Amino acid sequence: MNRIFLDVHALQTVPPSNLNRDDTGAPKSAVYGGVPRARVSSQAWKRATRTYFRDEHLLDPGELGVRTKKIVEAVAERITALDPSLDGESALRIADETVKATGLKTETPKRKAAAAKDGEPEPAPEAKYLVFLSARQLDGLARLALDGAADITGFLKEKKNKDRAKEIADAHHSVDISLFGRMVADAADLGVDAAVQVAHALSVHRVDAESDYYTAVDDHNTDAETGAGMIGTVDFNSATLYRYAALSVHQLAANLGHGLREEELSTTPVRRAVEAFVHGFIASLPTGKINTFGHHTLPDAVIVTLRTTRPVSFVAAFEEPVRGDLGGHVREACDRLAQYIPDLERAYGNADSTLTWVLRVGPNTSELAGIGTETPSLSALLTAVGQTVTDRLEKPA
């Protein structure tokens, strides 16, 4: 299969906000180029991208997975949907046995079990860790459990049935599992190598955290009762962020095709997954303190580069922090990229196999106009990228 790497770069300005907090409640930060920068962790933006798939209906629910400890309950719900005659307790029992047959470990949470002694319902078993399974994998496990419902223990003692459980959990991976991977410490054979790497977003300039002191008034106070009903502080910052993600399209194709028969393979799901990821990564936004700050912005500039060699980040363009001497940070950040990218491509690039698309908004981004093919809209960008990826995948290696 042809090696295809898709790099997605974005410059995005956010106003006063606290997108991603540390353990003290302050916005996360990092030192880069010798100065403190605003930082948004890769985990925060990966989750924002995954939830964007669902919330904005970029993908059908059947193409997505669920990451939860309550995997037994998820399978049991599907069992009772398929066979309403089974009571909830029986469904949980056969679901638990079937989940364990895959190699996943489950247990009854001690805290919930103690509560059950005080008269509450017996709790359902849970996985010891978050488990990422696709909708089709959950459905398959439910159907397998029903096949052996009469004697689930004896049924799963048969090697062929236990092997079926493992096969079901390791085929028909959802798009989000295929993109972001899956690690299962107790069942390494169920692991899925991630096709996407997401960098921590960094401000292109120095950022110092600020603190907002606020008060809240008690509406029921009388005129004689002065003072606030509550006081507090919330930390925040504002920044122009450089965001970067690298998508290994060939790994994505392998993940989506894992466990499928040759006649089931197609580049269509890969194209749909690529377009959904690029769209979701560009347009999503972590929601930390969003009701407090309303930091709803979109990137000022997006650069997508297709390569056949290896992923390449442009973060080094901002190792020396942007100072904002041109009024704001976006214009100077774009100028930096417009100078840095051609130099980098001349030194290390492969002009015959590298393609670049640019989506930009406003006059501050004008310097980026010459570094790639301009696209007038996000939808046009997605179409161009999706078609090119399809052509490259279908071209003989």
N, C-alpha and C positions, 0 to 999 in steps of 0.2 A: 504494500500500500504506500502511496505517496506521502511523504512527511510534509505536513502543513501546520504552520504556527501562525496564529492570529493574535497580534498585539493590539490592545485597545488602550489608548491614552486619552485622558480628559483633563481639562482645566476647568475647575468649578469654584466659584466664589460663594461662600456662605456668610450671611450676616451674623450678628451676635447669636450664639447657639451653643449647645452642649450635646453634640451628636452622639458622643461615645465617652462614657465616664470611666474613671479609674475607681479604685476602692475607697477613695476619699470623697467621691462625687465630683471631682474636678475633671475638666476635659482632658483626655489623654494627650500626651506630648512626647516628643523625642528630640534629641540633639542631633543635628545634621549640619555639616559645614561649620561646626563650632558654635552654632546658635540654637536656642530652643525653637522648635517648630510645633505647630498644631499637628495632631495625628488622629486618624480614625483607623481603628484596627481592621485588618482584613476580614476577621470573623464578622464584624458588624456589617460590612458592606456585602459580604457573601449572603448573610441572612436576609438583608434588605433585597438582594437580587432574587433569592429564592421565593420570598413572600410576594414579590412583584409579579412573578410568573402566575401565581394563583389569583392575587387581588385584581390584576389588570387583564386576566383571562388570556394571557399570551399562549398558554398551553392548556390542553384539555386535562381535567382532573385525573383521567386515567393514565396520563403521561407523567404524573408527578408521584412523589413518594411522601412518606410521613416519617419523621424522626421522633421517636418516643420511647420511654421505658415501658409504656402500657401496651406493649405489643400483643400480649395475650388477650387483652380486652378488644383490641382492634380485630384480631382474628375471630374472636368469639362473636362479635357483632356481625361479621360477615356470615358466620355459621348459622346464626338464628335468622338472618335475612334469607338464606337459602332454604332453611328448614325450620319454619316457625313452631313446629311441634316440639322441638327441643327446648327444655327449660334453660334458664340462664346459667344455673350451676353446672349442668351437664355440658353446655357449650364451653364454659370456661375450662372445665376439666380436660376435654379432648383438645381444645385449643392449646392448653399448656403443654400437653404431651407432644403435640405436633411441633410446636415451636422448639421444644428441647431436642427433638429429633434432628433439627437442622444443625445442632452444635451450639446454639445459643443457650445461655444459662439464665434461669429464672428463679425467683424466690419471693416469698411473701414478706413485704416490708414489716419489720418488727414493730414500728410505731403504730401502723395501721392494725396489725394483729393484736396488739395490746388494747387498742380501742375496741376491737371486736369482742373482747372478753367482757366489756362493760355494756354489752347489749347491741352494739352496732353490727351491721351485716359483715359476714366473713369477707375480707378483702381479696381481690384478684391478685394472682401472682404477677410480678413485674420483672422485666429484665434488670440485670445488675448495672446496666449502662444504657445510654441512649442508643437505639437501634434504628437504622435507616432502611426501610423496605418500601418497595414500589407498590402501587395499588394492585397491579397484576400479580405480584408475589404474595400479597396478603390474600387475594382471592384464591390463588392456587393452593395455599396452605389450608384455607377453609374447606375447599372441595376435597382435599386429601383427608382432612380430619373427618369429614362426613363419610368418606369411603370406609373408614375403620371405626365408625362410631359405636358399633355393636361391641367391640372389644379392642379399644384403642391401644392398650398395652401390648396385646398379642400381635395386633396388626403391625405396629411399628417395630416389633422385634424381628420381623422379616426384613432381611437385608435390602430387598428390592424396594420396599416401601420407605425404609429409612433413606435409601439413596434418592428416592423420588423427592423426599422432603428437602434434601440438600440441593438437588437440581432446581427445584422450584424457587428456592431462596437465592439462587445464583444465576438466574436467567431472566430475560425480560426486564432488565434494569430500566428504571424510570429516567427521564431526562436529567433531573436534578442529581440523582445518584451518579449517573454517567459523567456529569460535569464535575461535581464536587467530591466524588469518591466516597468510600465507606471503609472504615477500619473497625474490625471486630477482633479484639485481643484473644478471646477464647475460641474463636473459629476463624483462623487466619485464611482458610480457603474461601471464606465468604467476602474477603476484602476486595475492594474495587479501587484501582489506581485513579486518582483524580485527573481529569483532563484540563482543569483550570487551576492556575495559580493567580492569586490576588495579592497585590502588594498593599502594605499599610499606606493609606493616603497621607501625604505630607504637605504642609504649607510651603509655598515657594519662597516665603519670606520669614523673617523672625516674628514670633508671636509670643506675647506675654499674656498670661491669664488675667482676667478681670473678675470682679465680684460684684454682684447686684444685691444691695440691701433692700428688702421689701417689707411692707407692713400690710396686714389685712384687718379690716374693720369689722367689728361685731355688729351686724345689722339690728340686733335687738337692744343694743345699748341705748340708754336715755342720754339727754343732753348733759346730765350731771356726771355721766360716766365717760371720762375722757381717756384717751390712749387707745392703742391698738389691741385687737383681740389676739393677734399673733404677729410675731416678727421672725425674720429669717434671712438667710443669704443663699444665693445660688451662683456658682462659678460659671463663666462662659468665656468664649473668645470669638473672633471672626477671622476668616482666612480665605485666601485663594489657594485651593488644594490642587496638587498634581496627583491624579489617580491613574493606576495602571493595572491591567490584568493580561495574562497570557493564556491563550486557549490552544491546546494541542488537538487539532481537528482529527488527526489520525487516531489518537487515543480515544477521543470521543466516539468515533466510528466503531472502534474495536469494542468499547464498553456497551454501546447500544446493540451491537450484533452478537455479544457474548451469549452463548447457549442457544442461539437461533439456528434453524436449518438454513441451508444455502438459499432455498427458494423463498425464505422469509426476509432475506437481506435486501436493503434498498438504501439509496442515498437520500431519499426524501426525509426520513426522520432526522438524519444528520443535519440537513439544511435547516429544517424547522428548529432544531436545538441550537444551532449556531446563531440563527437570527434572533431567537428568544433570548439567548445569553447576551448578545451584543446590545439588544434593546433594553433588557433588564438591568444590565450593569450601568449603561449610560443614564437611564431615566430614574433608577431607584434612589432612595435616600434613607439613611438610618433615621429612626424616629425618636431618638433620645431627646427628652424635654421639648418635643415639638409643639405641645400645647402651650408651653411657656414662651417659646421664641418664634414659632411659625416660620421656620427657615426653609421655605419651599423655593428652591432654585433648581435650575438645570445647567449643565455645562455650557460655558461660553465657546469652547472649542473641543472637538473630538477628532482624533487621528487614529485611523485603523490601518495597520500594516500587515500584509500577508507575506510570510517568509517560508523558505524551505530549509533553512539552516538551524536556527535556534532563536528563542525569544530574546528580545532586546528592549530594555527599559530606557527611557530618556531622562530619568531622574537626575543624572549627573549634570544636566544643563542648569540645575538649581543648587549645586553644591555650594556655590557662592550665592548667598541669599539675595533675592530681588529686593531692591531698596525703595521702590515706588517713586523714584525721582521724576517719572513721566506722568505722575498723577494716577494713583491706584496701582494695582499690581498686575492686572490682566495684560495690558499692552506690553509691558516689559517682559512678562513671562512668555508671551507669544513671540516677541522679538528674539528672546533667548533660544526658543525652540527652532525658529526659522534659521538661525545661525548654526545651531548645534547639529540638527538632523542631517543636513547635507554633508557636513564634515564627517560625521559618523558613518554615513552611507558610503562616502567615497573611500574611507579607510577600511571598512569591514563589510560593506554590503555586496549583494549580488544583483546587479541591475536587471539581469535577464529573468530572474525569478521573483523579484520583490515588487509588490504593488502597494500603493498607498492611496487612501481616500481621506478627504478632509471635510468635516462639517463644522462651520463656524458661524458665530452670531455677532453682529456689530462691528463697527470700524476699528475697535481695539485689537481685533484679531486679523487685520488685513495682511500682516506680514506672512501669515501661514498660507496665503493663497497659492504660492508657487511650489509648495513641497509635495503636492500630490493632486489627484483628480478631485475636484470639488464636487460635492453633492449638495443639492439645494434643500434637502430635508432628511430627517431620520429615516423615513420610509424608503427614500431613494437609496440611502446608504445601505440599509438592510438588504434591499433587493440586489444591489451590486455585489455586496459581500457574499450573500447566499448563492447567487448564480456562479460566481467565480469559484467558490469552494466546491460546489457540485461538479463543475467542469474539471477541476483539478483532481477530485476524487475518482471521477470516472475515466480520466486519462490513464492509459497503461503506465505502470511504474517503470 
